Amino acid sequence: MIALFAPDAAATDAIGAAIAAHLLSGDVVTLKGDLGAGKTALARAIIRARLDEPELEIPSPTFAIVQPYRGIIHADLYRLADESEIDELGLIEDEGDIVLVEWPERAPSLMRRPGLGIAIEMGAAGNGRVLRVTARGREREGLAEALAPWRAEETQ
């Protein structure tokens, strides 16, 4: 697990770009955190960096549930009542797509797939965000080094 501190939106964007560069085809990235923690902001940063489109409009998938992009699926499972609804959404139809999942607790099976788990919470005194990044199932050569500028002390 790597603990990071993002003091502002620019740091979140930079962290997202570093993560995007280390994602592999078929990865599932689970984004956990309270409402307003910054899950969608980080997902936007990852998508924009991965597609090399810094100005791309990335709507929140809260109401659509799934937003597809070229080689990437962004899903918000907050409104799902049951994990069985995942099959209807087609999240894993193309095994090569990278899937970013907000509220993955609604679909525990996704949290076992290879990729990254990212937990986001408010920093001390409401300043910035603390991100805890955990790799699942695959070696992530270079990821720790890429994220080193934002390494956090566990007490933040």
Summary of the structure (lengths in Angstrom):
residues: 156
radius of gyration: 14.5
end to end distance: 15.3
largest distance: 41.9
contacts: 475
relative contact order: 0.26
helix: 31%
strand: 26%
